[in-house]
Amino acid sequence: MLATPRRWLRTLYDWTLHWGESSQALTALFLIALAESSVFPIPPDVLLIAIVAAQPRAWLRAAAVCTGGSVIGAMVGYAIGAGFMATLGQAIVNFYGAQAYWDRVVELYNGRWGIWFLAAAAFTPIPFKVATIAAGATLMPFVPFVGMSTVGRGVRFVLVSAMLRIFGAEVRRRLEAHFDVAALLFLVLLVGGFFVLRAF
């Protein structure tokens, strides 16, 4: 049952990872981080790991590029929710089968915990794209939205980069050697993120 999702993830993983070997690695990281905040399913951490494993001294620059791309992507997600929810936004929600979770996120954003939920989504496996689009749909104040997205994403990517700077390419080798386990863990985290939405 999990074979097809694993193959799908492996294809996307390999496609994402090959950019880490190119001279355009940081540009690719920026674009993938941007897309992941609104539509793309693979987290930019995958490419960030590859880049820092290959260029340890670039760890902080890579984290900054990843954060910048992700925050701009969050703004794109916000714009989709604010201006195109009935068409593009709803199509994204439907693609991820997230309607029930979407309703819960909207409810959270209309309550007092909205900004803190956004922070959790920025830092954890909670699907960030759902959070950014919902923020626009509910017209969360834009400046706090950008500020909290920057803090949450920045802390996450700096931590990932710092761990790679410390532990080096061994992390990537282990990920490649045990990809089936990593893919299963990714699926568990993704599904778990949706369950977290239900628990709020």
QUIFENVEN-V366873 format. One record per pair of residues at least 12 apart in sequence whose ideal C-beta (glycine too) atoms are under 10 Angstrom apart, sorted by sequence separation. I is the first residue (numbers start at 0). GAP is how many residues later the second one is. D is the distance in Angstrom with one decimal. If there is no record, write none. Layout:
i=I gap=GAP d=D
i=I gap=GAP d=D
//
This chain:
i=15 gap=12 d=8.2
i=18 gap=12 d=8.9
i=31 gap=12 d=4.9
i=32 gap=12 d=9.2
i=49 gap=12 d=9.7
i=50 gap=12 d=9.7
i=76 gap=12 d=8.6
i=79 gap=12 d=7.2
i=80 gap=12 d=9.8
i=89 gap=12 d=8.9
i=92 gap=12 d=9.8
i=104 gap=12 d=7.2
i=107 gap=12 d=10.0
i=118 gap=12 d=9.5
i=15 gap=13 d=9.5
i=18 gap=13 d=7.4
i=30 gap=13 d=9.2
i=31 gap=13 d=10.0
i=48 gap=13 d=9.6
i=88 gap=13 d=9.2
i=103 gap=13 d=9.6
i=104 gap=13 d=9.4
i=107 gap=13 d=9.9
i=117 gap=13 d=5.6
i=120 gap=13 d=9.3
i=131 gap=13 d=8.1
i=134 gap=13 d=9.4
i=29 gap=14 d=8.8
i=31 gap=14 d=8.4
i=32 gap=14 d=8.2
i=47 gap=14 d=5.8
i=50 gap=14 d=8.8
i=51 gap=14 d=9.9
i=116 gap=14 d=7.0
i=117 gap=14 d=8.2
i=120 gap=14 d=9.3
i=130 gap=14 d=9.6
i=134 gap=14 d=8.6
i=28 gap=15 d=6.2
i=31 gap=15 d=5.7
i=32 gap=15 d=8.1
i=46 gap=15 d=8.9
i=47 gap=15 d=7.1
i=50 gap=15 d=8.8
i=76 gap=15 d=8.6
i=15 gap=16 d=6.3
i=27 gap=16 d=9.5
i=30 gap=16 d=9.8
i=31 gap=16 d=9.2
i=104 gap=16 d=8.4
i=117 gap=16 d=9.0
i=14 gap=17 d=9.8
i=28 gap=17 d=9.8
i=29 gap=17 d=9.9
i=47 gap=17 d=8.7
i=113 gap=17 d=9.6
i=116 gap=17 d=9.2
i=117 gap=17 d=6.3
i=131 gap=17 d=7.3
i=28 gap=18 d=5.1
i=43 gap=18 d=9.9
i=47 gap=18 d=5.2
i=116 gap=18 d=9.5
i=130 gap=18 d=8.7
i=27 gap=19 d=6.5
i=28 gap=19 d=6.3
i=46 gap=19 d=8.1
i=47 gap=19 d=9.9
i=15 gap=20 d=9.8
i=113 gap=20 d=9.0
i=114 gap=20 d=9.2
i=25 gap=21 d=9.6
i=28 gap=21 d=9.0
i=43 gap=21 d=9.4
i=44 gap=21 d=8.0
i=104 gap=21 d=9.1
i=113 gap=21 d=7.9
i=127 gap=21 d=8.3
i=130 gap=21 d=9.6
i=24 gap=22 d=7.4
i=27 gap=22 d=9.9
i=28 gap=22 d=6.2
i=43 gap=22 d=5.2
i=104 gap=22 d=9.2
i=108 gap=22 d=8.6
i=117 gap=22 d=7.4
i=24 gap=23 d=9.8
i=27 gap=23 d=8.9
i=42 gap=23 d=9.9
i=43 gap=23 d=9.5
i=107 gap=23 d=9.2
i=15 gap=24 d=8.9
i=105 gap=24 d=9.9
i=109 gap=24 d=9.9
i=113 gap=24 d=7.5
i=127 gap=24 d=8.5
i=16 gap=25 d=9.6
i=24 gap=25 d=7.7
i=25 gap=25 d=7.1
i=43 gap=25 d=7.0
i=80 gap=25 d=9.7
i=100 gap=25 d=9.3
i=101 gap=25 d=9.9
i=104 gap=25 d=5.8
i=108 gap=25 d=5.8
i=114 gap=25 d=7.4
i=122 gap=25 d=9.9
i=127 gap=25 d=7.9
i=15 gap=26 d=5.3
i=19 gap=26 d=8.6
i=24 gap=26 d=5.1
i=43 gap=26 d=6.6
i=100 gap=26 d=7.8
i=103 gap=26 d=9.6
i=104 gap=26 d=6.3
i=107 gap=26 d=8.3
i=108 gap=26 d=6.4
i=113 gap=26 d=6.3
i=114 gap=26 d=8.7
i=117 gap=26 d=8.4
i=121 gap=26 d=6.7
i=14 gap=27 d=8.5
i=15 gap=27 d=9.2
i=18 gap=27 d=9.8
i=19 gap=27 d=5.6
i=42 gap=27 d=9.5
i=106 gap=27 d=9.7
i=108 gap=27 d=9.9
i=113 gap=27 d=9.8
i=117 gap=27 d=6.7
i=120 gap=27 d=9.5
i=121 gap=27 d=5.4
i=11 gap=28 d=8.7
i=15 gap=28 d=8.2
i=18 gap=28 d=5.9
i=19 gap=28 d=8.7
i=80 gap=28 d=9.9
i=101 gap=28 d=6.2
i=104 gap=28 d=8.8
i=105 gap=28 d=5.5
i=108 gap=28 d=8.2
i=109 gap=28 d=6.1
i=118 gap=28 d=9.8
i=119 gap=28 d=9.8
i=120 gap=28 d=8.9
i=121 gap=28 d=8.4
i=122 gap=28 d=8.6
i=123 gap=28 d=8.6
i=127 gap=28 d=9.8
i=11 gap=29 d=7.0
i=12 gap=29 d=6.7
i=15 gap=29 d=10.0
i=16 gap=29 d=6.3
i=17 gap=29 d=9.4
i=19 gap=29 d=8.1
i=20 gap=29 d=7.6
i=24 gap=29 d=7.7
i=25 gap=29 d=9.3
i=43 gap=29 d=9.1
i=97 gap=29 d=7.0
i=100 gap=29 d=6.4
i=104 gap=29 d=4.3
i=105 gap=29 d=9.8
i=108 gap=29 d=4.2
i=114 gap=29 d=5.8
i=117 gap=29 d=9.9
i=118 gap=29 d=5.0
i=121 gap=29 d=7.4
i=122 gap=29 d=4.4
i=11 gap=30 d=4.9
i=15 gap=30 d=5.2
i=16 gap=30 d=6.6
i=19 gap=30 d=3.0
i=20 gap=30 d=9.5
i=24 gap=30 d=7.9
i=35 gap=30 d=9.6
i=103 gap=30 d=9.4
i=104 gap=30 d=8.7
i=107 gap=30 d=9.2
i=108 gap=30 d=9.1
i=109 gap=30 d=9.5
i=113 gap=30 d=9.4
i=114 gap=30 d=7.9
i=117 gap=30 d=5.1
i=118 gap=30 d=8.5
i=121 gap=30 d=2.5
i=122 gap=30 d=7.6
i=15 gap=31 d=5.3
i=18 gap=31 d=7.8
i=19 gap=31 d=5.1
i=95 gap=31 d=6.8
i=97 gap=31 d=9.0
i=101 gap=31 d=8.2
i=102 gap=31 d=9.5
i=105 gap=31 d=6.7
i=106 gap=31 d=9.5
i=108 gap=31 d=5.9
i=113 gap=31 d=9.5
i=116 gap=31 d=9.7
i=117 gap=31 d=6.8
i=120 gap=31 d=7.3
i=121 gap=31 d=5.0
i=122 gap=31 d=9.5
i=8 gap=32 d=8.4
i=16 gap=32 d=8.6
i=17 gap=32 d=8.8
i=18 gap=32 d=8.5
i=19 gap=32 d=9.1
i=25 gap=32 d=7.8
i=29 gap=32 d=9.9
i=32 gap=32 d=7.6
i=33 gap=32 d=9.7
i=36 gap=32 d=8.0
i=37 gap=32 d=9.9
i=97 gap=32 d=5.5
i=101 gap=32 d=6.5
i=104 gap=32 d=9.1
i=105 gap=32 d=5.8
i=114 gap=32 d=9.1
i=115 gap=32 d=8.3
i=118 gap=32 d=6.9
i=119 gap=32 d=7.6
i=120 gap=32 d=9.8
i=121 gap=32 d=8.7
i=122 gap=32 d=6.2
i=123 gap=32 d=8.2
i=7 gap=33 d=9.0
i=8 gap=33 d=7.6
i=12 gap=33 d=6.1
i=16 gap=33 d=5.2
i=19 gap=33 d=7.8
i=20 gap=33 d=7.4
i=24 gap=33 d=8.9
i=28 gap=33 d=6.4
i=32 gap=33 d=4.8
i=35 gap=33 d=8.4
i=36 gap=33 d=5.1
i=39 gap=33 d=8.5
i=95 gap=33 d=7.7
i=100 gap=33 d=9.5
i=104 gap=33 d=8.6
i=114 gap=33 d=5.7
i=117 gap=33 d=9.9
i=118 gap=33 d=4.8
i=121 gap=33 d=8.4
i=122 gap=33 d=5.0
i=11 gap=34 d=8.8
i=12 gap=34 d=9.7
i=15 gap=34 d=8.2
i=16 gap=34 d=9.8
i=19 gap=34 d=6.1
i=28 gap=34 d=9.7
i=29 gap=34 d=10.0
i=31 gap=34 d=8.6
i=32 gap=34 d=7.6
i=33 gap=34 d=8.6
i=34 gap=34 d=8.4
i=35 gap=34 d=6.8
i=36 gap=34 d=7.7
i=37 gap=34 d=9.8
i=38 gap=34 d=8.7
i=94 gap=34 d=10.0
i=95 gap=34 d=7.2
i=113 gap=34 d=9.8
i=117 gap=34 d=7.3
i=118 gap=34 d=9.9
i=121 gap=34 d=6.9
i=122 gap=34 d=9.9
i=19 gap=35 d=9.1
i=25 gap=35 d=7.3
i=29 gap=35 d=5.1
i=32 gap=35 d=7.7
i=33 gap=35 d=4.2
i=34 gap=35 d=9.6
i=36 gap=35 d=7.9
i=37 gap=35 d=5.3
i=97 gap=35 d=9.7
i=101 gap=35 d=8.7
i=25 gap=36 d=6.6
i=28 gap=36 d=5.5
i=29 gap=36 d=7.4
i=32 gap=36 d=3.3
i=33 gap=36 d=6.9
i=36 gap=36 d=3.0
i=37 gap=36 d=7.6
i=92 gap=36 d=9.2
i=97 gap=36 d=9.9
i=108 gap=36 d=9.9
i=118 gap=36 d=9.4
i=122 gap=36 d=9.1
i=8 gap=37 d=9.9
i=12 gap=37 d=10.0
i=24 gap=37 d=8.2
i=27 gap=37 d=9.9
i=28 gap=37 d=5.5
i=29 gap=37 d=9.8
i=31 gap=37 d=7.3
i=32 gap=37 d=4.2
i=33 gap=37 d=8.8
i=35 gap=37 d=6.4
i=36 gap=37 d=4.6
i=37 gap=37 d=9.1
i=38 gap=37 d=8.7
i=91 gap=37 d=6.7
i=92 gap=37 d=7.1
i=25 gap=38 d=9.7
i=26 gap=38 d=8.5
i=29 gap=38 d=6.6
i=30 gap=38 d=6.6
i=31 gap=38 d=9.3
i=32 gap=38 d=8.6
i=33 gap=38 d=5.3
i=34 gap=38 d=6.3
i=35 gap=38 d=9.8
i=36 gap=38 d=8.4
i=37 gap=38 d=4.9
i=38 gap=38 d=8.3
i=91 gap=38 d=8.3
i=25 gap=39 d=5.0
i=28 gap=39 d=9.7
i=29 gap=39 d=3.8
i=32 gap=39 d=8.3
i=33 gap=39 d=3.8
i=36 gap=39 d=6.9
i=37 gap=39 d=3.9
i=24 gap=40 d=9.4
i=25 gap=40 d=8.9
i=28 gap=40 d=6.7
i=29 gap=40 d=8.9
i=32 gap=40 d=6.3
i=33 gap=40 d=8.9
i=36 gap=40 d=5.4
i=37 gap=40 d=8.9
i=92 gap=40 d=7.3
i=27 gap=41 d=9.7
i=28 gap=41 d=9.9
i=30 gap=41 d=9.9
i=31 gap=41 d=9.2
i=32 gap=41 d=9.8
i=33 gap=41 d=9.3
i=34 gap=41 d=8.6
i=35 gap=41 d=9.9
i=36 gap=41 d=9.4
i=37 gap=41 d=8.9
i=38 gap=41 d=8.8
i=91 gap=41 d=6.5
i=92 gap=41 d=8.9
i=19 gap=42 d=9.9
i=26 gap=42 d=9.4
i=29 gap=42 d=8.3
i=30 gap=42 d=9.1
i=33 gap=42 d=6.9
i=37 gap=42 d=6.2
i=25 gap=43 d=9.5
i=29 gap=43 d=9.4
i=33 gap=43 d=9.8
i=37 gap=43 d=9.4
i=89 gap=43 d=9.3
i=73 gap=44 d=9.0
i=88 gap=44 d=5.1
i=92 gap=44 d=9.7
i=87 gap=45 d=8.9
i=88 gap=45 d=8.8
i=73 gap=47 d=9.7
i=88 gap=47 d=7.8
i=89 gap=47 d=9.6
i=73 gap=48 d=7.8
i=84 gap=48 d=7.4
i=88 gap=48 d=6.5
i=38 gap=49 d=9.1
i=79 gap=49 d=9.2
i=80 gap=49 d=9.7
i=83 gap=49 d=9.3
i=84 gap=49 d=9.1
i=37 gap=50 d=9.3
i=80 gap=50 d=9.8
i=37 gap=51 d=9.4
i=70 gap=51 d=9.1
i=76 gap=51 d=7.9
i=80 gap=51 d=7.2
i=81 gap=51 d=9.0
i=84 gap=51 d=7.4
i=85 gap=51 d=9.7
i=38 gap=52 d=9.6
i=69 gap=52 d=8.2
i=76 gap=52 d=5.8
i=79 gap=52 d=8.0
i=80 gap=52 d=4.0
i=83 gap=52 d=8.9
i=84 gap=52 d=4.7
i=38 gap=53 d=6.0
i=75 gap=53 d=9.7
i=76 gap=53 d=8.7
i=77 gap=53 d=9.8
i=78 gap=53 d=9.3
i=79 gap=53 d=5.3
i=80 gap=53 d=6.1
i=81 gap=53 d=8.6
i=82 gap=53 d=7.5
i=83 gap=53 d=9.7
i=84 gap=53 d=9.8
i=37 gap=54 d=7.3
i=40 gap=54 d=9.2
i=73 gap=54 d=7.1
i=76 gap=54 d=7.9
i=77 gap=54 d=5.6
i=78 gap=54 d=9.2
i=80 gap=54 d=6.4
i=81 gap=54 d=3.7
i=82 gap=54 d=9.6
i=40 gap=55 d=8.0
i=66 gap=55 d=10.0
i=72 gap=55 d=8.5
i=73 gap=55 d=8.8
i=76 gap=55 d=2.9
i=77 gap=55 d=7.4
i=80 gap=55 d=2.7
i=81 gap=55 d=6.8
i=38 gap=56 d=8.3
i=72 gap=56 d=8.3
i=75 gap=56 d=7.8
i=76 gap=56 d=4.8
i=77 gap=56 d=9.2
i=79 gap=56 d=6.3
i=80 gap=56 d=3.7
i=81 gap=56 d=9.0
i=38 gap=57 d=9.5
i=73 gap=57 d=8.3
i=74 gap=57 d=8.0
i=75 gap=57 d=9.3
i=76 gap=57 d=8.7
i=77 gap=57 d=5.4
i=78 gap=57 d=6.1
i=79 gap=57 d=8.5
i=80 gap=57 d=7.6
i=81 gap=57 d=6.5
i=69 gap=58 d=7.7
i=73 gap=58 d=4.5
i=76 gap=58 d=7.5
i=77 gap=58 d=3.8
i=80 gap=58 d=8.6
i=81 gap=58 d=9.4
i=72 gap=59 d=7.5
i=73 gap=59 d=9.6
i=76 gap=59 d=6.6
i=77 gap=59 d=8.9
i=80 gap=59 d=9.1
i=74 gap=60 d=9.9
i=75 gap=60 d=9.3
i=76 gap=60 d=9.9
i=81 gap=60 d=9.0
i=70 gap=61 d=9.8
i=73 gap=61 d=8.0
i=74 gap=61 d=8.9
i=77 gap=61 d=9.3
i=124 gap=61 d=8.7
i=69 gap=62 d=9.6
i=73 gap=62 d=9.5
i=77 gap=62 d=7.8
i=124 gap=63 d=9.0
i=125 gap=63 d=9.6
i=126 gap=63 d=7.3
i=129 gap=63 d=8.8
i=77 gap=64 d=7.1
i=124 gap=64 d=4.0
i=125 gap=64 d=9.7
i=129 gap=64 d=8.5
i=123 gap=65 d=8.8
i=124 gap=65 d=6.5
i=127 gap=65 d=9.0
i=124 gap=66 d=9.2
i=125 gap=66 d=8.8
i=126 gap=66 d=5.3
i=130 gap=66 d=9.0
i=74 gap=67 d=8.4
i=77 gap=67 d=6.2
i=124 gap=67 d=6.2
i=125 gap=67 d=4.3
i=126 gap=67 d=6.8
i=129 gap=67 d=7.4
i=76 gap=68 d=9.9
i=77 gap=68 d=8.4
i=123 gap=68 d=9.3
i=124 gap=68 d=4.1
i=125 gap=68 d=8.1
i=123 gap=69 d=7.0
i=124 gap=69 d=9.3
i=125 gap=69 d=9.7
i=126 gap=69 d=9.6
i=74 gap=70 d=8.4
i=125 gap=70 d=5.5
i=126 gap=70 d=7.9
i=73 gap=71 d=7.5
i=74 gap=71 d=6.8
i=77 gap=71 d=8.8
i=124 gap=71 d=7.9
i=125 gap=71 d=6.5
i=73 gap=72 d=7.4
i=76 gap=72 d=9.3
i=120 gap=72 d=8.2
i=123 gap=72 d=7.4
i=119 gap=73 d=9.8
i=70 gap=74 d=9.9
i=71 gap=74 d=9.7
i=73 gap=74 d=9.5
i=74 gap=74 d=8.2
i=125 gap=74 d=9.2
i=70 gap=75 d=6.6
i=73 gap=75 d=4.4
i=120 gap=75 d=9.0
i=70 gap=76 d=9.6
i=72 gap=76 d=9.2
i=73 gap=76 d=8.6
i=119 gap=76 d=7.9
i=120 gap=76 d=8.8
i=71 gap=77 d=9.8
i=119 gap=77 d=9.9
i=70 gap=78 d=5.3
i=73 gap=78 d=9.4
i=69 gap=79 d=7.6
i=70 gap=79 d=5.2
i=73 gap=79 d=7.5
i=116 gap=79 d=9.6
i=69 gap=80 d=8.8
i=70 gap=80 d=9.8
i=72 gap=80 d=9.3
i=116 gap=80 d=8.7
i=119 gap=80 d=8.7
i=70 gap=81 d=9.5
i=42 gap=82 d=8.2
i=66 gap=82 d=9.2
i=67 gap=82 d=8.9
i=69 gap=82 d=9.3
i=70 gap=82 d=6.0
i=66 gap=83 d=6.8
i=69 gap=83 d=4.5
i=70 gap=83 d=8.2
i=116 gap=83 d=6.4
i=66 gap=84 d=9.6
i=68 gap=84 d=9.2
i=69 gap=84 d=8.7
i=115 gap=84 d=9.9
i=36 gap=85 d=9.1
i=42 gap=85 d=8.6
i=66 gap=85 d=9.6
i=67 gap=85 d=9.1
i=40 gap=86 d=9.0
i=66 gap=86 d=5.1
i=67 gap=86 d=9.2
i=69 gap=86 d=8.8
i=65 gap=87 d=7.8
i=66 gap=87 d=4.5
i=69 gap=87 d=7.4
i=112 gap=87 d=7.4
i=40 gap=88 d=8.7
i=65 gap=88 d=9.0
i=66 gap=88 d=9.0
i=68 gap=88 d=9.7
i=39 gap=89 d=8.1
i=66 gap=89 d=8.4
i=67 gap=89 d=9.7
i=107 gap=89 d=8.3
i=110 gap=89 d=9.5
i=37 gap=90 d=8.7
i=38 gap=90 d=6.4
i=62 gap=90 d=9.7
i=63 gap=90 d=8.1
i=65 gap=90 d=9.0
i=66 gap=90 d=5.1
i=103 gap=90 d=9.6
i=35 gap=91 d=9.8
i=36 gap=91 d=5.5
i=37 gap=91 d=5.2
i=62 gap=91 d=7.5
i=65 gap=91 d=4.5
i=66 gap=91 d=7.7
i=35 gap=92 d=7.2
i=36 gap=92 d=6.0
i=37 gap=92 d=10.0
i=62 gap=92 d=9.7
i=64 gap=92 d=8.9
i=65 gap=92 d=9.2
i=100 gap=92 d=8.8
i=103 gap=92 d=9.9
i=104 gap=92 d=6.1
i=107 gap=92 d=5.6
i=35 gap=93 d=7.2
i=62 gap=93 d=9.0
i=63 gap=93 d=8.1
i=100 gap=93 d=5.2
i=103 gap=93 d=5.2
i=106 gap=93 d=8.5
i=34 gap=94 d=9.2
i=36 gap=94 d=9.0
i=37 gap=94 d=6.3
i=38 gap=94 d=9.5
i=62 gap=94 d=4.4
i=63 gap=94 d=8.4
i=65 gap=94 d=8.3
i=66 gap=94 d=9.8
i=95 gap=94 d=9.2
i=99 gap=94 d=8.6
i=100 gap=94 d=8.8
i=102 gap=94 d=9.5
i=103 gap=94 d=6.3
i=36 gap=95 d=5.6
i=37 gap=95 d=6.9
i=61 gap=95 d=8.1
i=62 gap=95 d=4.6
i=65 gap=95 d=7.9
i=97 gap=95 d=10.0
i=100 gap=95 d=9.1
i=101 gap=95 d=8.5
i=103 gap=95 d=9.1
i=104 gap=95 d=8.2
i=36 gap=96 d=9.5
i=61 gap=96 d=9.8
i=62 gap=96 d=8.6
i=97 gap=96 d=6.6
i=100 gap=96 d=4.1
i=103 gap=96 d=6.3
i=59 gap=97 d=9.9
i=62 gap=97 d=7.3
i=63 gap=97 d=9.1
i=96 gap=97 d=8.5
i=99 gap=97 d=8.4
i=100 gap=97 d=6.6
i=58 gap=98 d=10.0
i=59 gap=98 d=7.4
i=61 gap=98 d=9.3
i=62 gap=98 d=4.0
i=95 gap=98 d=8.3
i=99 gap=98 d=7.4
i=58 gap=99 d=8.6
i=61 gap=99 d=5.8
i=62 gap=99 d=7.9
i=97 gap=99 d=8.1
i=100 gap=99 d=9.6
i=60 gap=100 d=9.0
i=58 gap=101 d=9.2
i=59 gap=101 d=6.6
i=62 gap=101 d=9.5
i=58 gap=102 d=4.2
i=59 gap=102 d=8.4
i=61 gap=102 d=8.8
i=62 gap=102 d=9.5
i=57 gap=103 d=8.8
i=58 gap=103 d=6.6
i=61 gap=103 d=9.7
i=58 gap=104 d=9.3
i=55 gap=105 d=9.4
i=58 gap=105 d=6.4
i=59 gap=105 d=8.3
i=58 gap=106 d=4.1
i=57 gap=107 d=9.3
i=58 gap=107 d=9.2
i=47 gap=108 d=9.8
i=51 gap=108 d=7.9
i=55 gap=108 d=7.3
i=56 gap=108 d=8.4
i=43 gap=109 d=9.3
i=47 gap=109 d=6.3
i=51 gap=109 d=5.2
i=54 gap=109 d=10.0
i=55 gap=109 d=5.4
i=50 gap=110 d=8.7
i=51 gap=110 d=8.9
i=53 gap=110 d=9.8
i=55 gap=110 d=9.2
i=44 gap=111 d=7.9
i=48 gap=111 d=6.9
i=51 gap=111 d=8.8
i=52 gap=111 d=5.8
i=55 gap=111 d=10.0
i=36 gap=112 d=8.1
i=43 gap=112 d=9.9
i=44 gap=112 d=7.4
i=47 gap=112 d=5.7
i=48 gap=112 d=8.7
i=51 gap=112 d=3.8
i=52 gap=112 d=9.6
i=55 gap=112 d=6.5
i=42 gap=113 d=9.4
i=43 gap=113 d=7.6
i=47 gap=113 d=6.3
i=50 gap=113 d=8.6
i=51 gap=113 d=6.2
i=55 gap=113 d=8.5
i=42 gap=114 d=10.0
i=44 gap=114 d=10.0
i=45 gap=114 d=10.0
i=48 gap=114 d=8.9
i=49 gap=114 d=9.2
i=52 gap=114 d=9.1
i=44 gap=115 d=5.3
i=48 gap=115 d=5.8
i=51 gap=115 d=9.9
i=52 gap=115 d=6.6
i=53 gap=115 d=7.6
i=36 gap=116 d=8.1
i=43 gap=116 d=9.3
i=44 gap=116 d=9.4
i=47 gap=116 d=7.6
i=51 gap=116 d=8.7
i=52 gap=116 d=4.2
i=42 gap=117 d=9.5
i=51 gap=117 d=9.1
i=52 gap=117 d=8.5
i=52 gap=118 d=6.7
i=53 gap=118 d=8.5
i=44 gap=119 d=9.8
i=49 gap=119 d=9.4
i=51 gap=119 d=9.0
i=52 gap=119 d=4.3
i=32 gap=120 d=8.2
i=48 gap=120 d=9.4
i=51 gap=120 d=8.9
i=52 gap=120 d=8.4
i=48 gap=122 d=6.3
i=49 gap=122 d=6.3
i=52 gap=122 d=9.5
i=48 gap=123 d=5.7
i=32 gap=124 d=8.1
i=49 gap=125 d=9.3
i=45 gap=126 d=9.6
i=48 gap=126 d=7.1
i=49 gap=126 d=9.9
i=28 gap=128 d=9.7
i=45 gap=129 d=8.4
i=45 gap=136 d=9.6
i=45 gap=140 d=9.1
i=42 gap=143 d=8.2
i=41 gap=144 d=8.6
i=40 gap=145 d=9.6
i=42 gap=146 d=9.1
i=42 gap=147 d=9.3
i=40 gap=149 d=7.9
i=19 gap=152 d=8.8
i=16 gap=155 d=8.7
i=16 gap=158 d=9.4
i=16 gap=159 d=8.7
i=12 gap=162 d=8.9
i=13 gap=162 d=10.0
i=12 gap=163 d=9.3
i=13 gap=165 d=9.6
i=12 gap=166 d=7.3
i=9 gap=169 d=6.4
i=12 gap=169 d=8.6
i=8 gap=170 d=8.5
i=9 gap=170 d=8.7
i=12 gap=170 d=7.7
i=8 gap=171 d=9.8
i=9 gap=172 d=9.8
i=5 gap=173 d=8.1
i=8 gap=173 d=8.8
i=9 gap=173 d=6.7
i=12 gap=173 d=8.8
i=5 gap=174 d=6.2
i=8 gap=174 d=4.7
i=7 gap=175 d=9.2
i=8 gap=175 d=9.3
i=5 gap=176 d=9.7
i=6 gap=176 d=9.0
i=2 gap=177 d=9.6
i=5 gap=177 d=4.6
i=8 gap=177 d=6.4
i=1 gap=178 d=8.9
i=4 gap=178 d=7.4
i=5 gap=178 d=7.2
i=8 gap=178 d=7.4
i=4 gap=179 d=9.0
i=5 gap=180 d=9.4
i=1 gap=181 d=8.1
i=4 gap=181 d=9.3
i=5 gap=181 d=8.0
i=8 gap=181 d=9.7
i=1 gap=182 d=6.6
i=4 gap=182 d=6.0
i=1 gap=185 d=7.0
i=4 gap=185 d=9.6
//
